[in-house]
């Protein structure tokens, strides 16, 4: 009775007391104003990250499209606890200023220091945690911790981490898909073959269709999406901590199983229409698998509840009036000033320092494509036709400016045989935030085993015709040389001289990163690569992004140069073959790239911010 009277009294005070109603309305308006100031300052500070995350999610829907749902789900978790939140007193907790400032400082460092989108996102989550702790207090954080932590699942994971973790899982999924298709094929009259991550379905009439080609070296799809689904199920379905941990840890297992189902479905659909196993239909099928994924998680929850049922829900507490909340005061003023000042200071600092976070694409002056390099040179000639990638493969490759061509020696070389090499070059420009495709991953995905290396070997080249470049910036003095294009074989204007990669000099040759591979059907071969980026070169995939993403440059590009051969018997011999081929083709390749000396001098491209004021 007393409890009912108390509820009635509280309700009456809110409804019949005009002064109280007016005070509540004024408090609501005040709260709205202060919260708006904080939100605007937060968005102004981190807007660039949200924009980049949107690009990642919209262009890679199958992998990161779930990020759009993470924030609404976190909001739903908060809404679920609305009664408890209303009963919890709000207090200023000044130690929360420390994680707030640490999150902002970490974000700055990850923008201009190591330049990592994933770490930037984690810094933002840390900032949110600090803000809530500072403005709402530790009691409220007990209710908000899980919704805030869930936001981490909406951050695009660094590609190098995703590939490292999911590439082995993709191999397991491919093997599982092969077994499933082989079993069904025994009844349906078709067979399947697997090589690495590539499965080929073979019909009784001789029809063949390769699966998984487009994603063969990219790792398994939707692992983070399944982890997010598992985490959401864990939060909503159980209050027992170990059951929640089990549901999240089972995400890779669920992802492998559903990817096996996806491969089997694509293989069967390929008999109906090959278009159903590629392009948008391929992506749609992968997304639909989230539905059975949810039912799998619900089944796991049922089993876990059999092992230990969650405690019975407590009787609902009587409805009480919310604890008065009046935002404002020193803490709110400090937060608004810190957010607004950090946003303005970061923008001004980047502008004053001439730092460019968003890179513009840049191309050769005549927009010359890599396929334009000559098919015949003094010592080499093309064999067959250039390899053309499918539309799905191009999406994964990330560029349509590429060349895959086989060259053979015109004259017998070592062992009195005309050796052959495969040259693969691919050009990337604009936002350099990807992991280059390298043989160590792609050839393993194609079914070969990595049996040796990597080794770094020098590329022996004829440097007698190299001359120092003229008119180079002071910092490049003595580091840029030129070579002369062949009058007979060049397709870019024979006789003229072109700049070579920076720091490639007669005394400091280029180098290949070489590995050895072996396969049952493909034999043994050596494959090596190096990169040219923003005028310079590197032989390591780990170093190329640092070179290409120089904050002082508004433009960015990199070119992968890969050479592999079944005729090479050692890493050094592959280096010799690469040197002979590049003696004839390196100058031609450089004509397909922007002349970085002109970029540094401001004379190319026309919108270069370094362009001299008196230039026409």
TAPEBEL-V913660 format. One record per pair of residues at least 12 apart in sequence whose C-alpha atoms are under 7 Angstrom apart, sorted by sequence separation. I is the first residue (numbers start at 1). J is the second residue. D is the distance in whole Angstrom. If there is no record, write none. Layout:
I_J_D ; I_J_D
//
This chain:
190_202_6 ; 191_203_6 ; 198_210_7 ; 199_211_5 ; 408_420_4 ; 468_480_6 ; 469_481_5 ; 484_496_6 ; 485_497_6 ; 514_526_7 ; 515_527_6 ; 107_120_5 ; 190_203_5 ; 198_211_6 ; 199_212_7 ; 234_247_6 ; 407_420_6 ; 408_421_6 ; 468_481_4 ; 469_482_6 ; 484_497_4 ; 514_527_5 ; 515_528_6 ; 531_544_7 ; 178_192_6 ; 190_204_5 ; 198_212_5 ; 406_420_7 ; 407_421_6 ; 467_481_5 ; 468_482_6 ; 483_497_5 ; 484_498_7 ; 514_528_4 ; 533_547_6 ; 534_548_6 ; 178_193_7 ; 189_204_6 ; 197_212_6 ; 198_213_6 ; 406_421_6 ; 407_422_6 ; 466_481_6 ; 467_482_5 ; 482_497_6 ; 483_498_6 ; 513_528_5 ; 514_529_7 ; 533_548_5 ; 563_578_7 ; 107_123_5 ; 178_194_6 ; 231_247_7 ; 406_422_4 ; 466_482_5 ; 467_483_7 ; 482_498_5 ; 483_499_7 ; 512_528_5 ; 513_529_5 ; 106_123_6 ; 107_124_7 ; 230_247_6 ; 231_248_5 ; 387_404_5 ; 405_422_6 ; 406_423_6 ; 466_483_5 ; 482_499_4 ; 483_500_7 ; 512_529_5 ; 513_530_7 ; 198_216_6 ; 230_248_5 ; 386_404_6 ; 387_405_6 ; 404_422_7 ; 405_423_5 ; 465_483_6 ; 481_499_6 ; 482_500_5 ; 512_530_6 ; 104_123_7 ; 129_148_7 ; 197_216_5 ; 386_405_5 ; 404_423_6 ; 405_424_7 ; 480_499_7 ; 481_500_6 ; 511_530_7 ; 103_123_5 ; 404_424_4 ; 480_500_7 ; 103_124_6 ; 178_199_7 ; 227_248_6 ; 230_251_6 ; 403_424_6 ; 404_425_7 ; 480_501_7 ; 403_425_5 ; 480_502_5 ; 534_556_6 ; 103_126_5 ; 104_127_6 ; 174_197_5 ; 383_406_5 ; 402_425_6 ; 403_426_6 ; 479_502_6 ; 480_503_6 ; 534_557_6 ; 103_127_5 ; 227_251_5 ; 262_286_6 ; 382_406_6 ; 383_407_6 ; 402_426_4 ; 479_503_5 ; 481_505_6 ; 533_557_6 ; 534_558_7 ; 171_196_7 ; 226_251_6 ; 382_407_4 ; 383_408_6 ; 401_426_6 ; 402_427_6 ; 533_558_4 ; 100_126_7 ; 125_151_7 ; 171_197_6 ; 381_407_5 ; 382_408_6 ; 401_427_6 ; 479_505_7 ; 513_539_6 ; 532_558_6 ; 533_559_6 ; 99_126_6 ; 100_127_5 ; 125_152_7 ; 170_197_7 ; 380_407_6 ; 381_408_6 ; 512_539_6 ; 513_540_7 ; 531_558_7 ; 532_559_5 ; 99_127_6 ; 380_408_6 ; 381_409_7 ; 399_427_7 ; 511_539_6 ; 531_559_5 ; 532_560_7 ; 223_252_6 ; 226_255_6 ; 380_409_5 ; 381_410_6 ; 399_428_6 ; 531_560_5 ; 100_130_4 ; 122_152_7 ; 379_409_6 ; 380_410_5 ; 469_499_7 ; 530_560_6 ; 531_561_6 ; 99_130_5 ; 100_131_6 ; 258_289_7 ; 370_401_6 ; 371_402_7 ; 379_410_5 ; 501_532_7 ; 529_560_7 ; 530_561_5 ; 223_255_6 ; 369_401_6 ; 370_402_6 ; 371_403_6 ; 529_561_5 ; 530_562_7 ; 97_130_6 ; 370_403_6 ; 502_535_6 ; 503_536_7 ; 529_562_4 ; 96_130_5 ; 121_155_6 ; 501_535_5 ; 502_536_4 ; 528_562_6 ; 529_563_6 ; 96_131_7 ; 501_536_5 ; 502_537_7 ; 528_563_5 ; 501_537_6 ; 527_563_6 ; 528_564_6 ; 96_133_5 ; 97_134_6 ; 118_155_6 ; 527_564_4 ; 96_134_4 ; 118_156_6 ; 526_564_6 ; 527_565_7 ; 95_134_7 ; 118_157_5 ; 525_564_7 ; 526_565_6 ; 93_133_6 ; 94_134_5 ; 118_158_6 ; 525_565_6 ; 526_566_7 ; 93_134_5 ; 525_566_4 ; 92_134_6 ; 93_135_7 ; 524_566_6 ; 526_568_7 ; 92_135_5 ; 463_506_5 ; 525_568_7 ; 91_135_7 ; 92_136_6 ; 93_137_5 ; 91_136_5 ; 92_137_6 ; 526_571_7 ; 90_136_5 ; 91_137_5 ; 90_137_6 ; 526_574_7 ; 170_219_5 ; 90_140_7 ; 170_220_5 ; 459_509_6 ; 167_218_7 ; 169_220_6 ; 458_509_6 ; 459_510_5 ; 88_140_7 ; 167_219_4 ; 458_510_6 ; 459_511_5 ; 166_219_5 ; 167_220_6 ; 458_511_4 ; 459_512_7 ; 166_220_5 ; 457_511_5 ; 458_512_6 ; 85_140_7 ; 163_218_6 ; 456_511_6 ; 457_512_5 ; 163_219_5 ; 456_512_6 ; 457_513_7 ; 456_513_5 ; 514_571_6 ; 455_513_6 ; 456_514_6 ; 454_513_6 ; 455_514_5 ; 454_514_5 ; 455_515_6 ; 243_304_7 ; 453_514_7 ; 454_515_5 ; 535_596_5 ; 453_515_5 ; 534_596_6 ; 452_515_6 ; 453_516_6 ; 512_575_7 ; 233_297_7 ; 452_516_5 ; 451_516_6 ; 452_517_7 ; 78_144_7 ; 201_267_6 ; 450_516_6 ; 451_517_5 ; 230_297_7 ; 362_429_6 ; 450_517_5 ; 451_518_7 ; 361_429_5 ; 449_517_5 ; 450_518_7 ; 78_147_7 ; 361_430_4 ; 448_517_6 ; 449_518_5 ; 77_147_6 ; 240_310_6 ; 360_430_5 ; 448_518_5 ; 449_519_6 ; 239_310_6 ; 359_430_5 ; 448_519_4 ; 238_310_6 ; 359_431_5 ; 447_519_7 ; 74_147_5 ; 358_431_7 ; 74_148_7 ; 153_228_6 ; 74_150_7 ; 74_151_7 ; 71_151_6 ; 70_151_6 ; 70_153_7 ; 173_256_5 ; 177_260_5 ; 181_264_6 ; 70_154_6 ; 176_260_6 ; 177_261_7 ; 180_264_6 ; 173_259_6 ; 174_260_7 ; 177_263_5 ; 67_154_4 ; 169_256_7 ; 173_260_5 ; 177_264_6 ; 500_587_7 ; 67_155_7 ; 439_527_7 ; 498_587_6 ; 500_590_7 ; 64_156_7 ; 492_588_7 ; 485_587_6 ; 53_156_7 ; 483_587_6 ; 436_541_6 ; 377_489_6 ; 279_392_6 ; 376_489_7 ; 432_545_7 ; 278_392_7 ; 457_571_7 ; 374_489_7 ; 457_572_6 ; 460_575_7 ; 374_490_6 ; 432_548_7 ; 459_575_5 ; 460_576_6 ; 374_491_6 ; 432_549_6 ; 458_575_6 ; 459_576_6 ; 373_491_6 ; 457_575_6 ; 461_579_5 ; 459_578_7 ; 460_579_5 ; 461_580_7 ; 459_579_5 ; 462_583_6 ; 461_583_6 ; 432_556_7 ; 430_555_7 ; 472_597_6 ; 430_556_6 ; 429_556_6 ; 430_557_6 ; 429_557_4 ; 473_601_7 ; 428_557_5 ; 429_558_6 ; 428_558_5 ; 427_558_6 ; 428_559_6 ; 427_559_5 ; 426_559_6 ; 427_560_7 ; 425_559_7 ; 426_560_5 ; 425_560_5 ; 425_561_5 ; 424_561_6 ; 425_562_6 ; 424_562_5 ; 423_562_6 ; 424_563_6 ; 423_563_5 ; 422_563_6 ; 423_564_7 ; 421_563_7 ; 422_564_5 ; 421_564_6 ; 422_565_6 ; 421_565_5 ; 420_565_6 ; 420_567_7 ; 419_567_6 ; 63_221_6 ; 63_222_5 ; 66_225_6 ; 62_222_6 ; 63_225_7 ; 214_392_5 ; 214_393_4 ; 215_396_7 ; 214_396_6 ; 362_555_6 ; 357_551_6 ; 360_554_6 ; 361_555_6 ; 362_556_7 ; 356_551_5 ; 359_554_5 ; 360_555_5 ; 361_556_6 ; 135_331_7 ; 355_551_5 ; 356_552_6 ; 359_555_5 ; 360_556_7 ; 135_332_7 ; 355_552_5 ; 356_553_6 ; 359_556_6 ; 354_552_6 ; 356_554_5 ; 380_581_7 ; 378_584_7 ; 377_584_6 ; 373_588_6 ; 373_589_7 ; 370_589_7 ; 62_283_6 ; 370_592_6 ; 369_592_6 ; 62_286_7 ; 217_441_6 ; 368_592_5 ; 62_287_6 ; 217_442_5 ; 364_591_7 ; 217_445_5 ; 364_592_6 ; 216_445_5 ; 364_593_5 ; 365_594_6 ; 363_593_6 ; 364_594_4 ; 363_594_5 ; 362_594_7 ; 89_323_6 ; 87_322_5 ; 88_323_7 ; 90_325_7 ; 86_322_5 ; 87_323_6 ; 86_323_6 ; 92_331_7 ; 196_444_6 ; 197_445_5 ; 198_446_6 ; 196_445_5 ; 197_446_6 ; 196_446_5 ; 197_447_7 ; 195_446_6 ; 196_447_3 ; 195_447_4 ; 196_448_7 ; 159_434_7 ; 160_435_6 ; 159_435_6 ; 34_327_6 ; 34_328_7 ; 45_339_7 ; 31_326_6 ; 41_336_6 ; 31_327_5 ; 30_327_7 ; 42_339_6 ; 45_342_7 ; 38_336_6 ; 41_339_5 ; 45_343_4 ; 27_326_6 ; 37_336_6 ; 41_340_5 ; 44_343_6 ; 10_321_6 ; 7_319_7 ; 7_320_6
//
